[in-house]
Amino acid sequence: MYQIIYVKPVEKELRKLDASIRKAIVKKILALAETPRPQGVTQLHGSNNLYRIRHADYRVVYEIRDSNLIVLVIKVAHRREVYRDF
């Protein structure tokens, strides 16, 4: 099993979300511990280890570190804002 690690801004962003959306997104993130590359995952162009999953209008961008069995959640944001820093 992979260990899930959040960067600080992700925790802050999750707290801002509506409770029902937050619960669904956290459930999907926790599922990444068993299957870090689930069906429907997309690898971001120009990167070897950045992936994204979707929930409604929100995206979760994360990095998979296979050597350490870590999934690092980098960003959770609305689809119009999530790719601005990449």
Secondary structure, DSSP 8 states (H G I E B T S, - for coil): --EEEE-HHHHHHHHHS-HHHHHHHHHHHHHTTT-SS-TT-EE-TT-SSEEEEEETTEEEEEEEETTTTEEEEEEEEETTTTTTT-
